[in-house]
């Protein structure tokens, strides 16, 4: 990408989008475009069309999405399916209509079957049933990557799709009901410490295995793919390292400094039992993550203290 190219980062205020924006600024790009959801409703076809016509982005990082944890996905399936389908269709189609040079679409590891062989390869897509609690979100993301492939096949568009593992980092969502597991644990343990509680209750058994990647590492990977990847097929972005929810909770507890006990509510769902991405394709391209989990959680907790907890306390 040329340093003076017009680059649109959809979802630039979110955790992933803001990390991509930081990376592009650090690399010296000078014409970066970002619009908040209040300024630009990506669900509105006409509004998105006018935006592309006016600003003429040459490259697009598609990081905009309606996201949430197990509870949010299970409670609002219509919202997750409709909003994400509209966002994807409008941005991808207008990228085609306005001759965008290249687009990177970001999906999610939840697109893969619940019981996919581990570690999960890109070929596992559509080979089995999805996890029910986030089926709507997964179907929307599958539709988005298939739409990119369709424009690639039919019109030769340089639209690529990447599937990140579970993300965390600066600017994460700490909503008490709708957050993903890692930021939810950070907030819960911190509030328990401040309130001098004796225990923290966590959903499920603690046995599921999860893979986590720091948001700035994902941004590095996205930039790397825009520079080096042209393939029609999707590509996984992950660390290749996994941890149980029990061990994750203990790690967060230690970093936060909570002294009480951990109790698992086994009446609540676990979600997918194991979800480790096979990122061999990405490593063979020459990219590897840098930030280890303990270091990343420590950085994220400090960001929570500096920029989040002061607002919600």
LOTOR-393205 format. One record per residue (C-alpha): residue in one letter; x, y, z; residue number from 1. Coordinates in Angstrom, 3 decimals. Example, Ala and Ser with C-alpha at 12.3 -4.5 7.8 and 13.67 -1.06 7.14 Angstrom:
% LOTOR-393205
  residu        c1        c2        c3  num
       A    12.300    -4.500     7.800    1
       S    13.670    -1.060     7.140    2
//
This chain:
% LOTOR-393205
  residu        c1        c2        c3  num
       X     0.000     0.000     0.000    1
       X     1.237     3.475    -0.886    2
       X     1.891     5.683     2.161    3
       X    -0.449     8.366     0.776    4
       X    -3.225     5.900    -0.143    5
       X    -6.717     6.541     1.210    6
       X    -7.359     3.761     3.726    7
       X   -10.731     3.214     5.390    8
       X   -10.693     1.329     8.698    9
       X   -14.293     0.275     9.299   10
       X   -14.848    -0.014    13.029   11
       X   -11.880     2.206    13.905   12
       X   -13.193     2.947    17.408   13
       X   -13.404    -0.717    18.367   14
       X   -10.637    -2.769    19.923   15
       X    -9.475    -4.349    16.650   16
       X   -10.076    -1.316    14.426   17
       X    -8.244     1.051    16.760   18
       X    -5.273    -1.341    16.874   19
       X    -5.168    -1.407    13.063   20
       X    -5.344     2.383    13.003   21
       X    -2.399     2.623    15.435   22
       X    -0.388     0.238    13.290   23
       X    -1.057     2.185    10.089   24
       X    -0.124     5.475    11.758   25
       X     3.097     3.917    13.039   26
       X     3.898     2.756     9.489   27
       X     3.560     6.315     8.172   28
       X     0.223     6.210     6.345   29
       X    -1.196     9.716     6.088   30
       X    -4.729     9.449     4.682   31
       X    -6.578     7.276     7.189   32
       X   -10.375     7.378     7.199   33
       X   -12.543     6.432    10.156   34
       X   -16.182     7.073    11.017   35
       X   -18.028     6.205    14.214   36
       X   -21.342     4.336    14.062   37
       X   -23.094     7.608    14.901   38
       X   -21.414     9.355    11.981   39
       X   -21.887     6.482     9.533   40
       X   -24.494     3.740     9.993   41
       X   -23.015     0.865     8.007   42
       X   -26.382    -0.904     8.076   43
       X   -27.842     1.807     5.838   44
       X   -27.227     1.072     2.166   45
       X   -27.660     4.597     0.805   46
       X   -25.512     6.177     3.521   47
       X   -22.662     3.751     2.856   48
       X   -22.932     4.326    -0.884   49
       X   -22.645     8.099    -0.383   50
       X   -19.646     7.625     1.914   51
       X   -17.708     5.558    -0.623   52
       X   -18.595     7.962    -3.428   53
       X   -17.368    10.965    -1.443   54
       X   -14.204     9.592     0.199   55
       X   -13.116     7.055    -2.450   56
       X   -11.100     4.735    -0.190   57
       X    -8.451     2.705    -2.012   58
       X    -8.006     0.097     0.708   59
       X   -10.461    -1.170     3.333   60
       X    -9.891    -2.973     6.617   61
       X   -13.270    -4.454     7.517   62
       X   -13.190    -4.564    11.324   63
       X   -16.708    -3.256    11.945   64
       X   -19.171    -5.703    13.496   65
       X   -21.740    -6.152    16.219   66
       X   -19.950    -8.361    18.750   67
       X   -20.535    -9.836    22.202   68
       X   -20.052   -12.834    24.473   69
       X   -22.135   -16.004    24.942   70
       X   -24.995   -14.271    26.776   71
       X   -25.319   -11.434    24.258   72
       X   -25.176   -13.772    21.250   73
       X   -27.737   -16.132    22.753   74
       X   -30.084   -13.327    23.839   75
       X   -30.053   -11.150    20.700   76
       X   -29.652   -13.536    17.717   77
       X   -31.786   -11.435    15.363   78
       X   -29.717    -8.316    16.073   79
       X   -26.430   -10.146    15.589   80
       X   -27.549   -11.746    12.333   81
       X   -29.270    -8.714    10.774   82
       X   -26.775    -6.025    11.797   83
       X   -23.720    -7.988    10.709   84
       X   -25.254    -9.072     7.407   85
       X   -26.175    -5.481     6.565   86
       X   -22.774    -4.090     7.577   87
       X   -20.898    -6.669     5.506   88
       X   -23.081    -6.481     2.425   89
       X   -22.998    -2.692     2.271   90
       X   -19.240    -2.313     2.769   91
       X   -18.168    -5.218     0.542   92
       X   -20.529    -4.326    -2.294   93
       X   -19.528    -0.668    -2.248   94
       X   -15.860    -1.635    -2.180   95
       X   -16.562    -3.460    -5.438   96
       X   -18.715    -0.655    -6.897   97
       X   -16.122     2.027    -6.153   98
       X   -13.054     0.074    -7.334   99
       X   -11.353    -0.408    -3.984  100
       X    -7.902    -1.868    -4.687  101
       X    -7.954    -4.344    -1.804  102
       X   -10.194    -5.249     1.125  103
       X    -9.464    -7.350     4.208  104
       X   -12.558    -8.882     5.839  105
       X   -12.214   -10.047     9.431  106
       X   -14.349   -12.946    10.548  107
       X   -14.205   -14.948    13.764  108
       X   -13.124   -18.384    14.910  109
       X   -16.754   -19.117    15.825  110
       X   -17.472   -19.710    12.113  111
       X   -16.038   -23.200    12.501  112
       X   -18.089   -26.234    13.596  113
       X   -18.495   -26.798    17.337  114
       X   -16.717   -30.146    17.175  115
       X   -14.191   -29.379    14.447  116
       X   -10.979   -31.404    14.548  117
       X    -8.306   -29.602    16.574  118
       X    -6.380   -27.505    15.798  119
       X    -8.932   -26.034    13.392  120
       X    -7.781   -25.707     9.805  121
       X    -9.340   -23.412     7.224  122
       X   -10.744   -26.493     5.458  123
       X   -13.025   -27.191     8.456  124
       X   -15.429   -24.453     7.385  125
       X   -18.983   -25.771     6.818  126
       X   -17.979   -29.318     7.743  127
       X   -20.318   -29.593    10.747  128
       X   -22.848   -27.954    13.064  129
       X   -22.134   -24.579    14.664  130
       X   -22.204   -23.789    18.378  131
       X   -25.853   -22.862    19.048  132
       X   -25.193   -19.961    21.418  133
       X   -23.449   -17.887    18.731  134
       X   -24.924   -19.445    15.589  135
       X   -26.436   -16.183    14.320  136
       X   -23.144   -14.275    14.529  137
       X   -21.249   -17.165    12.948  138
       X   -23.672   -17.429    10.025  139
       X   -23.332   -13.701     9.368  140
       X   -19.537   -13.942     9.358  141
       X   -19.620   -16.972     7.054  142
       X   -21.832   -14.984     4.686  143
       X   -19.317   -12.124     4.749  144
       X   -16.328   -14.241     3.821  145
       X   -18.326   -16.078     1.143  146
       X   -19.364   -12.715    -0.291  147
       X   -15.693   -11.705    -0.502  148
       X   -14.910   -14.969    -2.275  149
       X   -17.817   -14.445    -4.665  150
       X   -16.620   -10.966    -5.685  151
       X   -13.105   -12.357    -5.985  152
       X   -14.297   -15.178    -8.250  153
       X   -16.813   -13.259   -10.352  154
       X   -15.128    -9.863   -10.680  155
       X   -11.496   -10.493    -9.761  156
       X   -11.697    -8.257    -6.682  157
       X    -8.732    -8.421    -4.326  158
       X   -10.942    -9.181    -1.341  159
       X    -9.300   -11.425     1.259  160
       X   -10.735   -12.943     4.451  161
       X    -8.971   -13.653     7.726  162
       X   -10.354   -15.491    10.751  163
       X    -8.854   -14.249    14.050  164
       X    -8.884   -16.273    17.233  165
       X   -10.279   -14.778    20.484  166
       X    -9.037   -11.211    20.816  167
       X    -8.325    -8.981    23.802  168
       X    -6.423    -5.761    24.382  169
       X    -6.625    -1.981    24.561  170
       X   -10.141    -0.583    24.331  171
       X   -11.879    -3.908    24.951  172
       X   -15.577    -4.177    25.847  173
       X   -16.121    -4.617    29.592  174
       X   -19.915    -4.617    29.603  175
       X   -21.117    -6.610    32.669  176
       X   -23.391    -8.852    30.560  177
       X   -22.180    -8.635    26.957  178
       X   -18.381    -8.802    27.267  179
       X   -16.228   -11.687    26.039  180
       X   -14.659   -13.967    28.618  181
       X   -11.265   -12.311    29.156  182
       X   -12.395    -8.689    29.618  183
       X   -15.338    -9.966    31.657  184
       X   -12.905   -11.737    33.998  185
       X   -10.731    -8.633    34.313  186
       X   -13.689    -6.490    35.349  187
       X   -15.183    -9.126    37.648  188
       X   -11.955    -9.803    39.529  189
       X   -11.124    -6.113    39.826  190
       X   -14.561    -5.206    41.185  191
       X   -14.405    -8.154    43.586  192
       X   -11.026    -6.897    44.816  193
       X   -12.299    -3.346    45.291  194
       X   -15.436    -4.579    47.093  195
       X   -13.446    -7.079    49.205  196
       X   -15.580   -10.034    48.114  197
       X   -14.761   -13.586    49.164  198
       X   -15.264   -15.200    45.754  199
       X   -15.864   -14.635    42.052  200
       X   -18.460   -16.762    40.237  201
       X   -17.689   -17.822    36.656  202
       X   -19.997   -19.522    34.175  203
       X   -19.448   -23.173    33.240  204
       X   -16.999   -25.814    34.409  205
       X   -13.713   -24.075    33.648  206
       X   -12.663   -26.939    31.381  207
       X   -13.067   -25.389    27.879  208
       X    -9.803   -24.545    26.142  209
       X    -9.376   -21.193    24.437  210
       X    -6.740   -19.368    22.419  211
       X    -6.194   -15.633    22.912  212
       X    -4.354   -13.036    20.859  213
       X    -3.408    -9.475    21.824  214
       X    -5.128    -6.879    19.630  215
       X    -1.900    -5.200    18.540  216
       X    -0.581    -8.562    17.339  217
       X    -3.746    -8.970    15.277  218
       X    -3.226    -5.511    13.797  219
       X     0.326    -6.502    12.818  220
       X    -1.046    -9.653    11.181  221
       X    -3.736    -7.730     9.287  222
       X    -1.192    -5.263     7.951  223
       X     1.088    -8.142     6.985  224
       X    -1.727    -9.880     5.093  225
       X    -2.658    -6.719     3.192  226
       X     0.951    -6.512     2.045  227
       X     1.614   -10.192     1.343  228
       X    -1.574   -12.248     0.904  229
       X    -3.663   -12.455    -2.262  230
       X    -5.295   -15.873    -2.008  231
       X    -8.982   -16.558    -2.634  232
       X    -9.219   -18.817     0.433  233
       X    -9.583   -17.649     4.018  234
       X    -6.639   -17.641     6.422  235
       X    -6.535   -18.142    10.198  236
       X    -4.876   -15.668    12.559  237
       X    -3.875   -17.158    15.881  238
       X    -1.061   -17.884    18.319  239
       X    -1.145   -21.670    18.344  240
       X    -1.306   -21.588    22.166  241
       X    -4.339   -22.485    24.303  242
       X    -5.357   -22.270    27.948  243
       X    -8.302   -23.599    29.981  244
       X   -10.845   -21.130    31.342  245
       X    -9.841   -22.285    34.839  246
       X    -6.164   -21.488    34.250  247
       X    -7.113   -18.216    32.536  248
       X    -9.225   -17.208    35.541  249
       X    -6.348   -17.983    37.895  250
       X    -3.959   -15.952    35.741  251
       X    -6.302   -12.949    35.688  252
       X    -6.903   -13.297    39.436  253
       X    -3.158   -13.128    40.085  254
       X    -2.564   -10.165    37.754  255
       X    -5.471    -8.211    39.241  256
       X    -4.471    -9.109    42.801  257
       X    -7.754   -10.633    43.964  258
       X    -7.285   -12.758    47.120  259
       X   -10.618   -14.606    47.259  260
       X   -11.817   -17.903    45.798  261
       X   -13.033   -18.864    42.332  262
       X   -16.375   -20.678    42.017  263
       X   -17.609   -22.195    38.754  264
       X   -21.384   -22.267    38.188  265
       X   -21.733   -25.573    36.360  266
       X   -25.397   -24.933    35.593  267
       X   -24.315   -22.342    33.025  268
       X   -23.121   -23.219    29.476  269
       X   -19.481   -23.766    28.572  270
       X   -19.819   -23.065    24.863  271
       X   -17.483   -24.866    22.479  272
       X   -15.267   -27.344    24.411  273
       X   -12.076   -26.492    22.542  274
       X   -11.214   -23.904    19.918  275
       X    -7.598   -23.808    18.802  276
       X    -6.811   -22.332    15.411  277
       X    -4.304   -23.891    13.034  278
       X    -2.334   -20.848    11.838  279
       X     0.212   -22.789     9.798  280
       X    -0.622   -20.852     6.610  281
       X     0.042   -17.546     8.349  282
       X     3.336   -18.715     9.851  283
       X     4.462   -20.044     6.480  284
       X     3.890   -16.565     5.067  285
       X     6.398   -15.294     7.618  286
       X     4.258   -13.837    10.426  287
       X     4.334   -14.848    14.111  288
       X     2.752   -13.161    17.154  289
       X     4.932   -11.357    19.706  290
       X     2.941   -10.709    22.899  291
       X     2.620   -13.588    25.386  292
       X    -0.683   -14.006    27.224  293
       X     0.474   -12.951    30.697  294
       X     2.156    -9.830    29.303  295
       X    -0.896    -8.987    27.211  296
       X    -3.333    -9.366    30.101  297
       X    -1.106    -7.173    32.278  298
       X    -1.102    -4.452    29.600  299
       X    -4.860    -4.811    29.125  300
       X    -5.555    -4.581    32.866  301
       X    -3.513    -1.390    33.078  302
       X    -5.531     0.016    30.180  303
       X    -8.723    -0.964    32.011  304
       X    -7.562     0.904    35.127  305
       X    -6.472     3.994    33.182  306
       X    -9.281     4.338    30.653  307
       X   -12.265     2.205    31.621  308
       X   -12.726     1.635    35.345  309
       X   -12.486     5.343    36.130  310
       X   -15.581     5.842    33.953  311
       X   -17.699     2.950    35.279  312
       X   -16.706     3.036    38.962  313
//
